[in-house]
Amino acid sequence: MSDENVTGTQEQPTWGVGPWPGKLPGPTHPDFEKFDLELLQNGDTRNVVDEYRYWTMRAIVADLDTKRHPYHVAIENWQHDLNIGSIVRTANAFLAKEVHIVGNKRWNRRGAMVTDRYQHVRHVPTIEELVAWAETGAANGGKLPIIAIDNVPGCKQLENVKLPAECLFLFGQEGPGLSQLALDAADMVLEITQFGSTRSINASAAASITMHTWVMQHVFG
């Protein structure tokens, strides 16, 4: 349906909701503990789905924790890559278990659009420490397979591989891609098939495609 009105002018979409209509919920309301009283009184214009309107951030995170998918996402951060924020945002959209920032602790949060408040993000100083964590990172305490995404010699095509339900996707920097340490540590290296003239695609785009492929295989497959 078009947002254009009968006069032909484009209407500006409005986001969020205003103050809670009518009498504010009291302690007897089944969701009372989840609500943020300030949002109830002043309205909720956050970029959240309708299910979470007026909820506190803590309540939203707690609810997401009951639904998170069992795959993890790791990103090398040696050059303060601006794509990291976008990858965190995508990890929230596709409900990754956790995001691991490998290397520099500081990263540009601008692209995350505050989704890092709802997504578990932790810092890992080195690839070696990430690999050591992955040895017991699965839900049952077993090994979490590391799947590197990079178009290097000998890699397989993402489109032709059945992804593990529990795994750790590892992404590199925009431009140089993954470090040799990361590639050597991976249990599998996958590339995303391309058909144009450029050698690679944007790192955050690659992460989005990879996570969506996992969702298509394990949620809708």
C-alpha positions as CSV (number, residue, x, y, z in Angstrom):
1,M,0.0,0.0,0.0
2,S,1.3,3.4,-0.9
3,D,2.0,6.1,1.7
4,E,0.9,8.7,-0.8
5,N,-2.3,10.6,0.1
6,V,-5.0,11.8,-2.3
7,T,-3.3,15.1,-2.9
8,G,-0.2,13.4,-4.2
9,T,2.1,14.5,-1.4
10,Q,4.2,12.0,0.5
11,E,3.3,11.5,4.1
12,Q,6.1,11.2,6.6
13,P,5.8,7.9,8.5
14,T,5.5,8.1,12.2
15,W,7.4,5.7,14.5
16,G,6.4,4.4,17.9
17,V,3.4,5.1,20.0
18,G,2.3,7.9,22.3
19,P,1.5,7.7,26.0
20,W,-0.4,4.7,27.2
21,P,-4.1,5.3,26.5
22,G,-6.5,5.5,29.4
23,K,-5.6,4.4,32.9
24,L,-1.9,3.3,33.3
25,P,-1.4,-0.4,34.1
26,G,-1.1,-1.1,37.8
27,P,0.6,-4.0,39.8
28,T,-2.3,-6.3,38.9
29,H,-1.5,-6.1,35.2
30,P,0.2,-9.4,34.0
31,D,3.0,-7.4,32.3
32,F,3.4,-4.7,34.9
33,E,7.0,-5.6,35.9
34,K,8.0,-5.4,32.3
35,F,6.8,-1.9,31.7
36,D,8.9,1.3,31.9
37,L,6.7,3.9,33.7
38,E,8.4,6.8,31.9
39,L,7.6,5.2,28.5
40,L,4.0,4.6,29.6
41,Q,3.6,8.2,30.5
42,N,5.5,9.9,27.6
43,G,5.3,7.4,24.8
44,D,7.7,4.9,23.2
45,T,9.5,6.0,20.0
46,R,12.3,3.4,20.2
47,N,13.0,1.2,17.1
48,V,11.5,-2.0,18.7
49,V,8.8,-4.3,17.4
50,D,5.3,-3.7,18.7
51,E,5.5,-6.7,21.1
52,Y,8.1,-4.8,23.1
53,R,6.4,-1.4,23.3
54,Y,6.6,0.2,26.7
55,W,8.9,-2.6,28.0
56,T,12.1,-1.9,29.9
57,M,15.3,-2.7,28.2
58,R,16.1,-5.3,30.8
59,A,12.7,-7.1,30.1
60,I,13.3,-7.1,26.4
61,V,16.8,-8.6,26.7
62,A,15.5,-11.2,29.1
63,D,12.7,-12.2,26.7
64,L,15.2,-12.3,23.7
65,D,17.4,-14.6,25.8
66,T,14.7,-17.2,25.8
67,K,14.6,-17.2,22.0
68,R,18.2,-16.7,20.8
69,H,19.5,-18.9,18.0
70,P,22.5,-21.1,18.9
71,Y,25.0,-19.5,16.4
72,H,27.6,-16.9,17.4
73,V,29.2,-14.2,15.4
74,A,32.9,-13.0,15.7
75,I,34.5,-10.0,14.0
76,E,38.2,-9.2,13.8
77,N,38.7,-5.6,14.9
78,W,42.3,-4.6,14.1
79,Q,41.5,-1.4,12.1
80,H,38.4,-0.1,13.8
81,D,36.3,-1.3,10.9
82,L,33.1,0.8,10.6
83,N,31.2,-2.3,9.5
84,I,31.2,-3.8,13.0
85,G,28.2,-1.7,14.2
86,S,26.2,-2.9,11.2
87,I,27.1,-6.5,11.9
88,V,26.0,-6.1,15.5
89,R,22.7,-4.7,14.2
90,T,22.2,-7.6,11.9
91,A,23.1,-10.1,14.7
92,N,20.3,-8.6,16.7
93,A,17.9,-8.8,13.8
94,F,18.6,-12.5,13.2
95,L,18.9,-13.1,17.0
96,A,22.5,-14.4,17.3
97,K,23.5,-15.9,20.6
98,E,26.4,-13.5,21.1
99,V,28.8,-11.2,19.2
100,H,32.5,-11.4,19.9
101,I,34.7,-8.4,19.0
102,V,38.3,-9.8,18.5
103,G,41.2,-7.4,18.8
104,N,40.8,-3.8,19.7
105,K,38.2,-3.3,22.5
106,R,36.8,0.0,21.2
107,W,34.6,-0.2,18.1
108,N,32.4,2.2,16.3
109,R,28.9,1.7,17.7
110,R,27.2,4.2,15.4
111,G,26.1,1.6,12.8
112,A,24.6,-0.6,15.5
113,M,21.8,2.0,16.0
114,V,21.6,1.2,19.7
115,T,20.9,-2.5,19.0
116,D,24.0,-3.4,21.1
117,R,21.8,-2.7,24.1
118,Y,19.7,-5.7,23.3
119,Q,22.5,-8.0,21.8
120,H,25.1,-9.7,24.0
121,V,28.5,-8.3,22.8
122,R,31.8,-9.3,24.4
123,H,35.5,-8.4,23.8
124,V,38.1,-11.1,23.0
125,P,41.7,-9.8,22.9
126,T,43.1,-12.3,20.4
127,I,42.1,-15.0,17.9
128,E,43.9,-17.5,20.1
129,E,41.6,-16.7,23.0
130,L,38.5,-16.9,20.8
131,V,39.6,-20.4,19.6
132,A,40.2,-21.5,23.1
133,W,36.8,-20.3,24.2
134,A,35.2,-22.1,21.2
135,E,36.6,-25.4,22.3
136,T,33.9,-25.5,25.0
137,G,31.5,-22.9,23.6
138,A,28.7,-25.2,22.6
139,A,25.6,-25.5,24.8
140,N,26.7,-28.9,26.0
141,G,30.2,-27.8,26.7
142,G,31.6,-29.3,23.5
143,K,33.4,-27.7,20.6
144,L,31.8,-24.9,18.7
145,P,32.8,-25.2,15.0
146,I,34.4,-22.0,13.6
147,I,33.2,-21.1,10.2
148,A,35.3,-18.4,8.5
149,I,33.7,-16.3,5.7
150,D,36.3,-15.2,3.1
151,N,37.0,-15.8,-0.6
152,V,40.4,-17.5,-0.4
153,P,41.8,-20.5,-2.4
154,G,40.3,-23.8,-1.3
155,C,37.2,-22.3,0.3
156,K,33.7,-23.8,-0.3
157,Q,30.6,-22.1,-1.4
158,L,28.2,-21.0,1.3
159,E,25.2,-21.9,-0.9
160,N,26.3,-25.5,-1.1
161,V,27.0,-26.2,2.5
162,K,24.7,-27.4,5.3
163,L,25.6,-25.1,8.2
164,P,25.8,-26.6,11.7
165,A,23.0,-25.5,14.1
166,E,25.6,-24.5,16.6
167,C,28.6,-22.6,15.2
168,L,30.7,-19.5,15.3
169,F,30.8,-17.4,12.2
170,L,34.0,-15.4,11.9
171,F,34.3,-12.3,9.7
172,G,37.3,-10.1,8.8
173,Q,38.1,-6.5,8.1
174,E,36.8,-4.6,5.1
175,G,39.5,-4.9,2.4
176,P,42.1,-7.3,3.8
177,G,39.5,-9.9,5.0
178,L,40.4,-12.4,7.7
179,S,43.9,-12.6,9.2
180,Q,45.9,-15.8,8.5
181,L,45.6,-16.7,12.2
182,A,41.8,-16.7,11.8
183,L,41.9,-18.7,8.6
184,D,44.2,-21.3,10.1
185,A,41.9,-21.6,13.2
186,A,38.7,-22.2,11.2
187,D,37.1,-25.6,10.8
188,M,35.7,-24.5,7.5
189,V,36.1,-21.5,5.2
190,L,33.2,-20.4,3.0
191,E,32.8,-17.8,0.3
192,I,29.6,-16.2,-1.0
193,T,29.1,-16.7,-4.7
194,Q,29.3,-13.5,-6.7
195,F,28.6,-12.7,-10.3
196,G,29.8,-9.2,-10.9
197,S,33.2,-7.6,-11.5
198,T,34.4,-6.9,-8.0
199,R,36.4,-9.4,-6.0
200,S,34.5,-9.0,-2.7
201,I,31.3,-7.6,-1.1
202,N,31.0,-5.3,1.9
203,A,31.8,-7.1,5.2
204,S,28.5,-6.2,6.8
205,A,26.6,-7.4,3.7
206,A,28.5,-10.7,3.8
207,A,27.5,-11.1,7.5
208,S,23.9,-10.4,6.7
209,I,23.8,-13.0,3.9
210,T,25.5,-15.6,6.1
211,M,23.2,-15.1,9.0
212,H,20.1,-15.2,6.8
213,T,21.4,-18.4,5.2
214,W,21.6,-20.0,8.6
215,V,18.0,-18.8,9.4
216,M,16.7,-20.2,6.1
217,Q,18.3,-23.6,6.8
218,H,17.5,-23.9,10.5
219,V,14.3,-21.9,11.0
220,F,12.5,-22.2,7.7
221,G,14.3,-25.3,6.4
